């Protein structure tokens, strides 16, 4: 495989090149389940969904008001009120000339009526209604199939069922859905210095935040996590864990051990028991990212620094897991914002700096750094609501320059 020189270091793969290469090496898992609608949140549709009915299935009112014939609304119109149409309790008669029916939002439009006049535009005296114009035929009426027509494709296979999708599926009366089975991902951290929260720290120890954070991201994506915990910096133990995980999971994610230190054994073991697709990205943070396979199980080696781990998970692992799960992942929308302070940047690697973007008094977007940009300072990462996309060849960014960014607040992390 060809390598690229970036940042004056051989072997660094440009971000988009590496991502395209990685995705080309992955195949979607095709196993599927039939599940009930009520248990389908966060699952991936295995088939296209076509509407079994017209939505709405009958003409109904979009307003509280009066159903009538538009032709009857003249300057001196006085219409006789002959009944009421409520949601779930339609008026069963017919609206004739000079007549109207009290109607509520969502109620069926009576036979003979073609228009709804909102109640604010009508005066009522006893059982006589005086509508005020102008009135357009069909106003405030929702027609049959105005939303969806029977047989129309509503969602394509690969759609993730979020709350909005679930609401639409419910409106179609669907009781069961054909969905892809959820992924199972094995997760572990390596490092003699790591301790789980709650344990006492010895000199030189740190708490393992990556495994907890990445596990939370996976759970937000509806993925089943097998937590292998913390593996000591021992090649034999790492090898044993890798082989076990490759047999139990659809993918393996590790944190740490992919740099070039004397005790960084992850890449060494991966070379021994599997194959490396690439190692080291031309991105900052997150250069020491590894991708490969152990047998047929994809392997994602995240850096040990917490910001690097989170950013490379978002940039590389998230789209990879989407492909494995059969999910159609839309391109991430990006925005343009003006920098409200300088940003340090050296040419050579694409830099994903953490920022806080907000709307300024002039209505435009402005962005500042979310604290220190060190890949080890996750507290600043927690404050960020966006990632700046600073191009590979770009240098320092002066205050007032325009930058590209993506919003991350409210996503799975």
ZAZAMI-994000 format. One record per residue (C-alpha): residue number from 1; x, y, z. Coordinates in steps of 0.2 Angstrom, whole numbers. Layout:
N
<pt i="NUM" X="X" Y="Y" Z="Z"/>
...
# end
This chain:
413
<pt i="1" X="0" Y="0" Z="0"/>
<pt i="2" X="6" Y="17" Z="-4"/>
<pt i="3" X="10" Y="29" Z="10"/>
<pt i="4" X="10" Y="48" Z="10"/>
<pt i="5" X="22" Y="61" Z="17"/>
<pt i="6" X="13" Y="73" Z="29"/>
<pt i="7" X="19" Y="84" Z="43"/>
<pt i="8" X="37" Y="80" Z="37"/>
<pt i="9" X="34" Y="62" Z="43"/>
<pt i="10" X="33" Y="47" Z="32"/>
<pt i="11" X="18" Y="36" Z="33"/>
<pt i="12" X="4" Y="48" Z="39"/>
<pt i="13" X="-12" Y="45" Z="29"/>
<pt i="14" X="-22" Y="60" Z="24"/>
<pt i="15" X="-39" Y="60" Z="33"/>
<pt i="16" X="-51" Y="58" Z="19"/>
<pt i="17" X="-39" Y="46" Z="10"/>
<pt i="18" X="-38" Y="35" Z="25"/>
<pt i="19" X="-57" Y="35" Z="28"/>
<pt i="20" X="-61" Y="30" Z="10"/>
<pt i="21" X="-48" Y="16" Z="11"/>
<pt i="22" X="-55" Y="10" Z="28"/>
<pt i="23" X="-73" Y="10" Z="22"/>
<pt i="24" X="-69" Y="1" Z="6"/>
<pt i="25" X="-62" Y="-14" Z="17"/>
<pt i="26" X="-78" Y="-16" Z="27"/>
<pt i="27" X="-94" Y="-26" Z="23"/>
<pt i="28" X="-111" Y="-23" Z="31"/>
<pt i="29" X="-118" Y="-37" Z="42"/>
<pt i="30" X="-134" Y="-43" Z="34"/>
<pt i="31" X="-142" Y="-52" Z="49"/>
<pt i="32" X="-159" Y="-45" Z="53"/>
<pt i="33" X="-173" Y="-46" Z="65"/>
<pt i="34" X="-192" Y="-44" Z="66"/>
<pt i="35" X="-196" Y="-33" Z="81"/>
<pt i="36" X="-211" Y="-23" Z="88"/>
<pt i="37" X="-212" Y="-5" Z="84"/>
<pt i="38" X="-211" Y="-1" Z="103"/>
<pt i="39" X="-194" Y="-9" Z="104"/>
<pt i="40" X="-187" Y="-2" Z="87"/>
<pt i="41" X="-179" Y="15" Z="93"/>
<pt i="42" X="-161" Y="17" Z="87"/>
<pt i="43" X="-162" Y="1" Z="76"/>
<pt i="44" X="-158" Y="2" Z="58"/>
<pt i="45" X="-171" Y="-2" Z="45"/>
<pt i="46" X="-167" Y="-18" Z="35"/>
<pt i="47" X="-180" Y="-15" Z="21"/>
<pt i="48" X="-188" Y="0" Z="13"/>
<pt i="49" X="-204" Y="6" Z="21"/>
<pt i="50" X="-219" Y="10" Z="10"/>
<pt i="51" X="-235" Y="17" Z="17"/>
<pt i="52" X="-249" Y="5" Z="18"/>
<pt i="53" X="-262" Y="19" Z="19"/>
<pt i="54" X="-265" Y="37" Z="14"/>
<pt i="55" X="-259" Y="49" Z="27"/>
<pt i="56" X="-271" Y="57" Z="31"/>
<pt i="57" X="-284" Y="44" Z="26"/>
<pt i="58" X="-298" Y="57" Z="25"/>
<pt i="59" X="-300" Y="76" Z="23"/>
<pt i="60" X="-299" Y="85" Z="40"/>
<pt i="61" X="-298" Y="102" Z="47"/>
<pt i="62" X="-282" Y="111" Z="51"/>
<pt i="63" X="-290" Y="123" Z="62"/>
<pt i="64" X="-304" Y="125" Z="75"/>
<pt i="65" X="-318" Y="134" Z="66"/>
<pt i="66" X="-333" Y="131" Z="55"/>
<pt i="67" X="-334" Y="119" Z="40"/>
<pt i="68" X="-344" Y="126" Z="25"/>
<pt i="69" X="-345" Y="129" Z="7"/>
<pt i="70" X="-334" Y="143" Z="1"/>
<pt i="71" X="-347" Y="148" Z="-12"/>
<pt i="72" X="-359" Y="153" Z="3"/>
<pt i="73" X="-347" Y="166" Z="10"/>
<pt i="74" X="-353" Y="182" Z="4"/>
<pt i="75" X="-352" Y="200" Z="12"/>
<pt i="76" X="-369" Y="196" Z="21"/>
<pt i="77" X="-368" Y="178" Z="23"/>
<pt i="78" X="-378" Y="170" Z="38"/>
<pt i="79" X="-376" Y="152" Z="39"/>
<pt i="80" X="-386" Y="140" Z="49"/>
<pt i="81" X="-376" Y="129" Z="62"/>
<pt i="82" X="-382" Y="111" Z="60"/>
<pt i="83" X="-370" Y="101" Z="70"/>
<pt i="84" X="-352" Y="98" Z="76"/>
<pt i="85" X="-337" Y="87" Z="70"/>
<pt i="86" X="-325" Y="82" Z="83"/>
<pt i="87" X="-309" Y="72" Z="81"/>
<pt i="88" X="-315" Y="54" Z="82"/>
<pt i="89" X="-333" Y="59" Z="81"/>
<pt i="90" X="-337" Y="65" Z="64"/>
<pt i="91" X="-353" Y="74" Z="59"/>
<pt i="92" X="-363" Y="61" Z="49"/>
<pt i="93" X="-374" Y="72" Z="39"/>
<pt i="94" X="-371" Y="83" Z="24"/>
<pt i="95" X="-368" Y="102" Z="23"/>
<pt i="96" X="-380" Y="110" Z="11"/>
<pt i="97" X="-381" Y="128" Z="4"/>
<pt i="98" X="-382" Y="141" Z="18"/>
<pt i="99" X="-376" Y="128" Z="31"/>
<pt i="100" X="-361" Y="125" Z="42"/>
<pt i="101" X="-354" Y="113" Z="55"/>
<pt i="102" X="-343" Y="118" Z="70"/>
<pt i="103" X="-327" Y="108" Z="68"/>
<pt i="104" X="-311" Y="105" Z="78"/>
<pt i="105" X="-293" Y="103" Z="73"/>
<pt i="106" X="-291" Y="85" Z="66"/>
<pt i="107" X="-309" Y="82" Z="64"/>
<pt i="108" X="-316" Y="75" Z="48"/>
<pt i="109" X="-323" Y="87" Z="35"/>
<pt i="110" X="-341" Y="84" Z="33"/>
<pt i="111" X="-348" Y="79" Z="16"/>
<pt i="112" X="-353" Y="94" Z="6"/>
<pt i="113" X="-341" Y="106" Z="15"/>
<pt i="114" X="-325" Y="111" Z="5"/>
<pt i="115" X="-318" Y="125" Z="17"/>
<pt i="116" X="-314" Y="129" Z="35"/>
<pt i="117" X="-315" Y="146" Z="42"/>
<pt i="118" X="-306" Y="148" Z="58"/>
<pt i="119" X="-317" Y="153" Z="73"/>
<pt i="120" X="-308" Y="170" Z="75"/>
<pt i="121" X="-315" Y="175" Z="58"/>
<pt i="122" X="-333" Y="171" Z="63"/>
<pt i="123" X="-347" Y="178" Z="74"/>
<pt i="124" X="-360" Y="167" Z="82"/>
<pt i="125" X="-377" Y="172" Z="87"/>
<pt i="126" X="-388" Y="158" Z="93"/>
<pt i="127" X="-387" Y="145" Z="79"/>
<pt i="128" X="-382" Y="157" Z="65"/>
<pt i="129" X="-364" Y="159" Z="60"/>
<pt i="130" X="-358" Y="175" Z="51"/>
<pt i="131" X="-341" Y="171" Z="43"/>
<pt i="132" X="-330" Y="185" Z="37"/>
<pt i="133" X="-320" Y="185" Z="21"/>
<pt i="134" X="-310" Y="184" Z="11"/>
<pt i="135" X="-312" Y="165" Z="10"/>
<pt i="136" X="-302" Y="153" Z="-2"/>
<pt i="137" X="-310" Y="136" Z="-7"/>
<pt i="138" X="-300" Y="123" Z="2"/>
<pt i="139" X="-292" Y="134" Z="15"/>
<pt i="140" X="-287" Y="125" Z="32"/>
<pt i="141" X="-292" Y="108" Z="25"/>
<pt i="142" X="-279" Y="94" Z="25"/>
<pt i="143" X="-283" Y="83" Z="10"/>
<pt i="144" X="-282" Y="64" Z="9"/>
<pt i="145" X="-264" Y="58" Z="6"/>
<pt i="146" X="-257" Y="76" Z="8"/>
<pt i="147" X="-243" Y="69" Z="19"/>
<pt i="148" X="-241" Y="52" Z="12"/>
<pt i="149" X="-249" Y="42" Z="-2"/>
<pt i="150" X="-253" Y="23" Z="0"/>
<pt i="151" X="-238" Y="14" Z="-8"/>
<pt i="152" X="-226" Y="29" Z="-7"/>
<pt i="153" X="-209" Y="25" Z="0"/>
<pt i="154" X="-207" Y="33" Z="17"/>
<pt i="155" X="-190" Y="28" Z="23"/>
<pt i="156" X="-176" Y="18" Z="14"/>
<pt i="157" X="-167" Y="3" Z="21"/>
<pt i="158" X="-152" Y="9" Z="31"/>
<pt i="159" X="-162" Y="23" Z="40"/>
<pt i="160" X="-159" Y="24" Z="59"/>
<pt i="161" X="-175" Y="24" Z="69"/>
<pt i="162" X="-174" Y="40" Z="79"/>
<pt i="163" X="-189" Y="48" Z="88"/>
<pt i="164" X="-195" Y="57" Z="72"/>
<pt i="165" X="-194" Y="42" Z="62"/>
<pt i="166" X="-203" Y="32" Z="75"/>
<pt i="167" X="-217" Y="44" Z="75"/>
<pt i="168" X="-220" Y="43" Z="57"/>
<pt i="169" X="-219" Y="24" Z="57"/>
<pt i="170" X="-232" Y="25" Z="71"/>
<pt i="171" X="-244" Y="35" Z="60"/>
<pt i="172" X="-243" Y="22" Z="47"/>
<pt i="173" X="-250" Y="9" Z="59"/>
<pt i="174" X="-235" Y="-3" Z="58"/>
<pt i="175" X="-234" Y="-15" Z="72"/>
<pt i="176" X="-218" Y="-24" Z="67"/>
<pt i="177" X="-202" Y="-19" Z="58"/>
<pt i="178" X="-188" Y="-28" Z="49"/>
<pt i="179" X="-172" Y="-21" Z="56"/>
<pt i="180" X="-153" Y="-25" Z="56"/>
<pt i="181" X="-147" Y="-34" Z="71"/>
<pt i="182" X="-137" Y="-22" Z="83"/>
<pt i="183" X="-118" Y="-23" Z="82"/>
<pt i="184" X="-108" Y="-31" Z="96"/>
<pt i="185" X="-92" Y="-22" Z="99"/>
<pt i="186" X="-78" Y="-27" Z="111"/>
<pt i="187" X="-70" Y="-13" Z="120"/>
<pt i="188" X="-54" Y="-13" Z="130"/>
<pt i="189" X="-40" Y="-1" Z="136"/>
<pt i="190" X="-21" Y="-5" Z="138"/>
<pt i="191" X="-9" Y="2" Z="150"/>
<pt i="192" X="-1" Y="-2" Z="167"/>
<pt i="193" X="-5" Y="15" Z="173"/>
<pt i="194" X="-23" Y="14" Z="171"/>
<pt i="195" X="-36" Y="11" Z="185"/>
<pt i="196" X="-55" Y="10" Z="185"/>
<pt i="197" X="-64" Y="24" Z="193"/>
<pt i="198" X="-66" Y="19" Z="212"/>
<pt i="199" X="-49" Y="11" Z="213"/>
<pt i="200" X="-35" Y="20" Z="223"/>
<pt i="201" X="-21" Y="28" Z="212"/>
<pt i="202" X="-3" Y="23" Z="215"/>
<pt i="203" X="11" Y="36" Z="210"/>
<pt i="204" X="10" Y="37" Z="191"/>
<pt i="205" X="-7" Y="30" Z="189"/>
<pt i="206" X="-22" Y="38" Z="180"/>
<pt i="207" X="-40" Y="34" Z="179"/>
<pt i="208" X="-46" Y="26" Z="163"/>
<pt i="209" X="-58" Y="38" Z="155"/>
<pt i="210" X="-57" Y="33" Z="137"/>
<pt i="211" X="-66" Y="16" Z="139"/>
<pt i="212" X="-80" Y="24" Z="149"/>
<pt i="213" X="-82" Y="38" Z="137"/>
<pt i="214" X="-81" Y="27" Z="121"/>
<pt i="215" X="-93" Y="14" Z="129"/>
<pt i="216" X="-106" Y="28" Z="132"/>
<pt i="217" X="-104" Y="33" Z="114"/>
<pt i="218" X="-107" Y="15" Z="108"/>
<pt i="219" X="-122" Y="13" Z="119"/>
<pt i="220" X="-130" Y="30" Z="112"/>
<pt i="221" X="-128" Y="22" Z="95"/>
<pt i="222" X="-138" Y="6" Z="101"/>
<pt i="223" X="-123" Y="-5" Z="100"/>
<pt i="224" X="-120" Y="-19" Z="112"/>
<pt i="225" X="-104" Y="-17" Z="121"/>
<pt i="226" X="-93" Y="-31" Z="128"/>
<pt i="227" X="-81" Y="-23" Z="141"/>
<pt i="228" X="-65" Y="-32" Z="142"/>
<pt i="229" X="-59" Y="-19" Z="155"/>
<pt i="230" X="-40" Y="-14" Z="156"/>
<pt i="231" X="-27" Y="-25" Z="149"/>
<pt i="232" X="-9" Y="-24" Z="156"/>
<pt i="233" X="5" Y="-19" Z="145"/>
<pt i="234" X="9" Y="-38" Z="142"/>
<pt i="235" X="10" Y="-44" Z="124"/>
<pt i="236" X="3" Y="-61" Z="129"/>
<pt i="237" X="-12" Y="-54" Z="138"/>
<pt i="238" X="-16" Y="-42" Z="124"/>
<pt i="239" X="-14" Y="-56" Z="111"/>
<pt i="240" X="-26" Y="-67" Z="121"/>
<pt i="241" X="-39" Y="-53" Z="123"/>
<pt i="242" X="-38" Y="-48" Z="104"/>
<pt i="243" X="-41" Y="-66" Z="99"/>
<pt i="244" X="-55" Y="-69" Z="111"/>
<pt i="245" X="-63" Y="-52" Z="106"/>
<pt i="246" X="-62" Y="-56" Z="87"/>
<pt i="247" X="-72" Y="-72" Z="90"/>
<pt i="248" X="-85" Y="-64" Z="101"/>
<pt i="249" X="-88" Y="-47" Z="92"/>
<pt i="250" X="-92" Y="-38" Z="76"/>
<pt i="251" X="-78" Y="-26" Z="79"/>
<pt i="252" X="-64" Y="-22" Z="92"/>
<pt i="253" X="-60" Y="-5" Z="98"/>
<pt i="254" X="-45" Y="-2" Z="109"/>
<pt i="255" X="-38" Y="13" Z="117"/>
<pt i="256" X="-19" Y="16" Z="120"/>
<pt i="257" X="-4" Y="6" Z="114"/>
<pt i="258" X="-3" Y="12" Z="96"/>
<pt i="259" X="11" Y="25" Z="98"/>
<pt i="260" X="29" Y="22" Z="97"/>
<pt i="261" X="34" Y="20" Z="116"/>
<pt i="262" X="43" Y="4" Z="122"/>
<pt i="263" X="27" Y="-2" Z="131"/>
<pt i="264" X="15" Y="1" Z="116"/>
<pt i="265" X="11" Y="-16" Z="111"/>
<pt i="266" X="-5" Y="-15" Z="102"/>
<pt i="267" X="1" Y="-12" Z="85"/>
<pt i="268" X="14" Y="-26" Z="87"/>
<pt i="269" X="1" Y="-38" Z="93"/>
<pt i="270" X="-11" Y="-33" Z="79"/>
<pt i="271" X="3" Y="-37" Z="66"/>
<pt i="272" X="6" Y="-54" Z="74"/>
<pt i="273" X="-12" Y="-60" Z="75"/>
<pt i="274" X="-20" Y="-50" Z="61"/>
<pt i="275" X="-16" Y="-37" Z="48"/>
<pt i="276" X="-14" Y="-18" Z="48"/>
<pt i="277" X="-23" Y="-8" Z="35"/>
<pt i="278" X="-15" Y="8" Z="40"/>
<pt i="279" X="-7" Y="16" Z="55"/>
<pt i="280" X="-5" Y="35" Z="59"/>
<pt i="281" X="-16" Y="48" Z="52"/>
<pt i="282" X="-12" Y="66" Z="46"/>
<pt i="283" X="-24" Y="73" Z="58"/>
<pt i="284" X="-22" Y="82" Z="75"/>
<pt i="285" X="-27" Y="76" Z="87"/>
<pt i="286" X="-27" Y="58" Z="84"/>
<pt i="287" X="-11" Y="54" Z="73"/>
<pt i="288" X="-8" Y="37" Z="81"/>
<pt i="289" X="-24" Y="28" Z="75"/>
<pt i="290" X="-23" Y="11" Z="69"/>
<pt i="291" X="-35" Y="1" Z="58"/>
<pt i="292" X="-34" Y="-17" Z="53"/>
<pt i="293" X="-43" Y="-34" Z="54"/>
<pt i="294" X="-41" Y="-49" Z="66"/>
<pt i="295" X="-48" Y="-63" Z="55"/>
<pt i="296" X="-64" Y="-55" Z="49"/>
<pt i="297" X="-66" Y="-44" Z="64"/>
<pt i="298" X="-62" Y="-25" Z="60"/>
<pt i="299" X="-50" Y="-18" Z="73"/>
<pt i="300" X="-49" Y="1" Z="78"/>
<pt i="301" X="-35" Y="6" Z="88"/>
<pt i="302" X="-38" Y="23" Z="96"/>
<pt i="303" X="-24" Y="34" Z="104"/>
<pt i="304" X="-22" Y="34" Z="122"/>
<pt i="305" X="-25" Y="53" Z="125"/>
<pt i="306" X="-43" Y="56" Z="128"/>
<pt i="307" X="-47" Y="70" Z="116"/>
<pt i="308" X="-38" Y="60" Z="102"/>
<pt i="309" X="-48" Y="45" Z="106"/>
<pt i="310" X="-64" Y="54" Z="106"/>
<pt i="311" X="-60" Y="64" Z="90"/>
<pt i="312" X="-54" Y="49" Z="80"/>
<pt i="313" X="-69" Y="39" Z="86"/>
<pt i="314" X="-80" Y="52" Z="78"/>
<pt i="315" X="-70" Y="54" Z="62"/>
<pt i="316" X="-66" Y="36" Z="59"/>
<pt i="317" X="-75" Y="23" Z="70"/>
<pt i="318" X="-92" Y="31" Z="69"/>
<pt i="319" X="-93" Y="30" Z="50"/>
<pt i="320" X="-85" Y="13" Z="50"/>
<pt i="321" X="-98" Y="6" Z="62"/>
<pt i="322" X="-112" Y="14" Z="52"/>
<pt i="323" X="-106" Y="4" Z="37"/>
<pt i="324" X="-105" Y="-12" Z="47"/>
<pt i="325" X="-123" Y="-10" Z="54"/>
<pt i="326" X="-130" Y="-6" Z="37"/>
<pt i="327" X="-134" Y="12" Z="42"/>
<pt i="328" X="-135" Y="25" Z="28"/>
<pt i="329" X="-125" Y="39" Z="37"/>
<pt i="330" X="-128" Y="57" Z="29"/>
<pt i="331" X="-113" Y="68" Z="27"/>
<pt i="332" X="-110" Y="79" Z="42"/>
<pt i="333" X="-116" Y="97" Z="38"/>
<pt i="334" X="-103" Y="110" Z="40"/>
<pt i="335" X="-105" Y="129" Z="44"/>
<pt i="336" X="-94" Y="144" Z="42"/>
<pt i="337" X="-90" Y="155" Z="57"/>
<pt i="338" X="-79" Y="170" Z="60"/>
<pt i="339" X="-65" Y="167" Z="73"/>
<pt i="340" X="-66" Y="178" Z="88"/>
<pt i="341" X="-48" Y="175" Z="93"/>
<pt i="342" X="-32" Y="168" Z="85"/>
<pt i="343" X="-30" Y="149" Z="83"/>
<pt i="344" X="-13" Y="142" Z="83"/>
<pt i="345" X="-10" Y="129" Z="68"/>
<pt i="346" X="5" Y="122" Z="59"/>
<pt i="347" X="4" Y="116" Z="41"/>
<pt i="348" X="5" Y="97" Z="38"/>
<pt i="349" X="-10" Y="89" Z="47"/>
<pt i="350" X="-28" Y="93" Z="46"/>
<pt i="351" X="-32" Y="100" Z="63"/>
<pt i="352" X="-49" Y="97" Z="72"/>
<pt i="353" X="-49" Y="110" Z="86"/>
<pt i="354" X="-62" Y="111" Z="99"/>
<pt i="355" X="-73" Y="126" Z="99"/>
<pt i="356" X="-88" Y="135" Z="106"/>
<pt i="357" X="-98" Y="143" Z="92"/>
<pt i="358" X="-112" Y="155" Z="96"/>
<pt i="359" X="-123" Y="168" Z="86"/>
<pt i="360" X="-117" Y="186" Z="87"/>
<pt i="361" X="-127" Y="202" Z="88"/>
<pt i="362" X="-125" Y="204" Z="69"/>
<pt i="363" X="-133" Y="187" Z="67"/>
<pt i="364" X="-118" Y="178" Z="61"/>
<pt i="365" X="-108" Y="164" Z="69"/>
<pt i="366" X="-93" Y="167" Z="79"/>
<pt i="367" X="-81" Y="154" Z="87"/>
<pt i="368" X="-69" Y="154" Z="101"/>
<pt i="369" X="-57" Y="140" Z="107"/>
<pt i="370" X="-65" Y="128" Z="120"/>
<pt i="371" X="-50" Y="130" Z="132"/>
<pt i="372" X="-33" Y="122" Z="130"/>
<pt i="373" X="-31" Y="112" Z="114"/>
<pt i="374" X="-20" Y="99" Z="121"/>
<pt i="375" X="-25" Y="81" Z="117"/>
<pt i="376" X="-24" Y="76" Z="135"/>
<pt i="377" X="-36" Y="90" Z="142"/>
<pt i="378" X="-53" Y="82" Z="140"/>
<pt i="379" X="-61" Y="95" Z="152"/>
<pt i="380" X="-60" Y="108" Z="138"/>
<pt i="381" X="-67" Y="95" Z="126"/>
<pt i="382" X="-83" Y="93" Z="137"/>
<pt i="383" X="-86" Y="112" Z="135"/>
<pt i="384" X="-85" Y="112" Z="116"/>
<pt i="385" X="-100" Y="112" Z="105"/>
<pt i="386" X="-91" Y="111" Z="88"/>
<pt i="387" X="-75" Y="105" Z="79"/>
<pt i="388" X="-66" Y="117" Z="68"/>
<pt i="389" X="-60" Y="109" Z="52"/>
<pt i="390" X="-43" Y="118" Z="49"/>
<pt i="391" X="-36" Y="112" Z="32"/>
<pt i="392" X="-20" Y="102" Z="31"/>
<pt i="393" X="-10" Y="116" Z="23"/>
<pt i="394" X="-17" Y="130" Z="33"/>
<pt i="395" X="-6" Y="139" Z="46"/>
<pt i="396" X="-11" Y="150" Z="60"/>
<pt i="397" X="-28" Y="157" Z="60"/>
<pt i="398" X="-30" Y="176" Z="64"/>
<pt i="399" X="-44" Y="183" Z="73"/>
<pt i="400" X="-58" Y="188" Z="60"/>
<pt i="401" X="-54" Y="174" Z="48"/>
<pt i="402" X="-68" Y="162" Z="42"/>
<pt i="403" X="-67" Y="144" Z="47"/>
<pt i="404" X="-77" Y="128" Z="43"/>
<pt i="405" X="-84" Y="119" Z="58"/>
<pt i="406" X="-97" Y="105" Z="63"/>
<pt i="407" X="-108" Y="105" Z="77"/>
<pt i="408" X="-106" Y="91" Z="90"/>
<pt i="409" X="-117" Y="96" Z="104"/>
<pt i="410" X="-131" Y="84" Z="106"/>
<pt i="411" X="-124" Y="70" Z="96"/>
<pt i="412" X="-120" Y="53" Z="103"/>
<pt i="413" X="-105" Y="61" Z="112"/>
# end
